[in-house]
Amino acid sequence: MAKIRYTYNPETCKYEPVIISPRVAGKRILNFLGVSLLLGLAGTLYFNYRYPLIDETLQAERNLTLKTQWRVLHKQLQKTSYQLSALEHNDDQNYRVILDLEPLDQSQREAGVGGREKESESISYPLIRTAYEQAEKIKNRLDIESQSLKQLMDELSKKERMWASRPAIQPVSNRDLKHLHTIFGLRMHPLLGYVRPHNGLDFTAPEGAPIYATGDGTVGIAQYSQSMGNMVFINHGYGFQTRYGHMTKFIVYAGEKVKRGQVIGYVGDTGLSVAAHLHYEILYNGVYVNPINFFQRDLNNKEYEKLIEIGSQAVTSLD
C-alpha cells in the first residue's frame, strides 16, 4: 500500500493529505529523466576518456607506427636527394667539363615537376602529400640525370674513338731508333740537289724494323711510289691522315682497318732515299703538321727529351 504523505494546513489547523496533480507529477518525472540523462552522458564521456575503446586504441597505435615509418621514409628521401645532388654536381662540374659539354641548367633538371605537383593536390593528408611531392621531384631528377648520363656515355664513346684515332705514338720504337731527323719544311733534297718541302720527319732505324700505325683508322693507299717507295696512307677520321714511306714492304691493304700500335710494314730504303729509314707525315684537314708535336702524348717527359736529343744529332734529311 502506497505511503500517504501529509502536510499541516494552518488555516484549518489540521494535517491534510498531500495531493499531487498530474501536471506536477509529469514535471517531476521530466526533471528526473533530464538529470539522469545528463549524469549518464557525463559518465559515458568520462569513461570513454579514461578507458577508450579497443578499436580506438589499436587505431592510435597504427597511427603512431605510420608516423614513425613516415619519418624514416622522409629521412631516406632526403638522403637520396643529397646523393643525387652530388651526382648532378659531378655531372656538371666534372664529367661535362672533361667531355667539353655545357652543364645542364637548373630549369632543365626541374623540367616537368609542375605537372606532377598538381597531381598531389588530390591527396588530403599533408604528410603523405609532402612525401609524394618529394618522391616525384626525385624521380623527375633521376629521369633527367639518366638522360644526361646516356648523353655522357655517347659522347665518351665518340671521344674514345676520336682519341684512339688521333696520331699519338711514334711510328718506330725507341729501341730501334738510331736518329730522328727533325727537319720539317724547306730543305735541300739529298738526291735531287734542289730545295723542296720536307713535310714530315725521318726515322733512321735498321732495315726490317717494324713500323706501327700511330692511331686507329682505315688504310687509304698501300702501294709503291717512285718518290716514297713502298708507302701506306692511313685515314684516321676527324681530319687526320698519316703517311709512311720508303718501307722495305707493307703488310696491309687498302680498305683494311688498323689499330694504333699495329704493325703495318717494315723500315726500308725504297724510292728516293739515301739510307734505311721511315719518312712519316701527318696531315690535319689536308694541311701538313709537324709530327714532333704529337709524340709527347705517348711519352713521359724524360722519353720526350731523349727523343729531341736524338733528333738534334742529325741535321739532314734522308729523302
C-alpha angles and dihedrals in degrees: 000000000000115000113246117222120213133200130193116252110205093196094060095026088228139112108248128189116260110244114199115205120223090247094056091043091053092048092051091049091051091049091050093049092047093051091045091051093050093048091048093049093048090048092050093050092048092048093048090048094050096034111029121196118270091244091054091048092051091047091051090051091050090050091051091050092049092050090051091049090048091054089053090048091048092052091048091051090051091049091049090049092052092049091048090050090054090051091049090050092052089046094054102033102035117016096040093044091053092048095044094244127141114250118248113255122229094257090060092050092050096044112136097015095114096062092053092048089058089056090059092060089082091063109093100192110084096210093050092044091052092050091046093052092047092049091048092051091051091048091051092049090049090053091052092045091049090055090046092051090049089053089049092050091049091048091046091052089049092048092047090054090047093047091047091049096048113098102251111149138058114271089219124047119245090237089063097036116106101167137359113210103209097188107132118174131017117007141148110273108234094219106027094046099221137092116270135153118282102203099184147023130276120226113199110209138145115286109266095029109144121259118211132209106245095212142006114281150113124282108246099178132014109169147103122282127186092228102036098027113207103009140174127201117197123196109209099179124230088080097301130124129169128200129201122192146182093032119167083223141338125225101198132077135217112280094024117133114229135189130223109273094023115136109245100171147325135272113265146154102245127139122010097349136129099201142008108288145120121253107207128190136180124200124191115194088343095307123113114242129187108264092208088079091063103052098074090069089071098034135066119235094265093051092046092051089050090052091052090047091054090048093053091060094067120056102172132069124238098216 
